Amino acid sequence: VYFLLFLNMVIYFMVPVHLPFYLKELTDDGSAQAGAMLSLVGLCWALASPLYGWLEKRLSHAQIVVLTFGGSAAANVLLGAADGYILAIPALALLGASLGLSITNLNTWLFTLAPVGAKGRVVGTRVFFTFIGQFFSPVLTGPLTATFGFGPSYVAAGCLLAAVVVGTQIGLTAKALRATGGTDSAQTQERGGRVGAA
C-alpha cells in the first residue's frame, strides 16, 4: 500500500510539474490556462472523494485499486495523446476523480490493516511515502520528459499504472480461484462424509 501511495504521487506530480510546459507546447497558451487546468484536477478530486463511502460498500480495497488506477492510467494515456484541449480537459477531469478515490482508498486500507497501537506510526509512514513521492517525481520524470518529450512520458506513466492494474487483477483472480477450490473441496468432503455415514 505504501508503494502504491508513492507511485500515485510520483505520477500525479507529473501534472503540476510538467503540464504548463506541455500545454504551451500543444497550444502556445500561457500560465493562466495551465492554472485553470490544474484547478480542474483539484475540483474533480474534491467532488469524487465523498463518493468513496458508496464505493467501499460495494467493492474491496483491491478492487477499488483496479478501478482507480485504471482511471488514472487511461487519463495519462489520453493526456499524452492530446493535441489540444479536446482530450486534455477530460483527461485531467478523469485523473482528478481517480486520484480523489484512490488516495482515500489507500488511506482507508492502511488504517484497516494497522494494529490499534500502531496507527500513529502508520500515519507517519503514509505521510513520508506521500511526500517523498512528490519529491522524487521531478527527479525521476525530468530525464524521461527531456529524452522522450511530454506526451510519450505521460503515455509511459499510464502504461506503468496499467501494469499495476493487471497485476492487482491477476492477484484478485487467483484469490477467487483459490477460494472457489477450497469451497469445492469442502463440499466434496462433506458429501463423502454423508455417504460414509449412510
Residue, then its C-alpha position, 0 to 999 in steps of 0.5 A: v500500500y505504501f508503494l502504491l501511495f508513492l507511485n500515485m504521487v510520483i505520477y500525479f506530480m507529473v501534472p503540476v510539474h510538467l503540464p504548463f510546459y506541455l500545454k504551451e507546447l500543444t497550444d502556445d497558451g500561457s500560465a493562466q490556462a495551465g492554472a485553470m487546468l490544474s484547478l480542474v484536477g483539484l475540483c474533480w478530486a474534491l467532488a469524487s472523494p465523498l463518493y468513496g463511502w458508496l464505493e467501499k460498500r460495494l467493492s474491496h480495497a483491491q478492487i477499488v485499486v483496479l478501478t482507480f488506477g485504471g482511471s488514472a492510467a487511461a487519463n495519462v494515456l489520453l493526456g499524452a495523446a492530446d493535441g489540444y484541449i479536446l482530450a486534455i480537459p477530460a483527461l485531467a477531469l478523469l485523473g482528478a476523480s481517480l486520484g480523489l478515490s484512490i488516495t482515500n482508498l489507500n488511506t482507508w486500507l492502511f488504517t484497516l490493516a494497522p494494529v490499534g497501537a500502531k496507527g500513529r506510526v502508520v500515519g507517519t509512514r503514509v505521510f513520508f511515502t506521500f511526500i517523498g513521492q512528490f519529491f522524487s517525481p521531478v527527479l525521476t520524470g525530468p530525464l524521461t520528459a527531456t529524452f522522450g518529450f511530454g506526451p510519450s512520458y505521460v503515455a509511459a506513466g499510464c502504461l506503468l499504472a496499467a501494469v499495476v492494474v493487471g497485476t492487482q487483477i491477476g492477484l484478485t483472480a487467483k484469490a477467487l480461484r483459490a477460494t472457489g477450490g477450497t469451497d469445492s473441496a469442502q463440499t466434496q468432503e462433506r458429501g463423502g462424509r454423508v455417504g460414509a455415514a449412510 
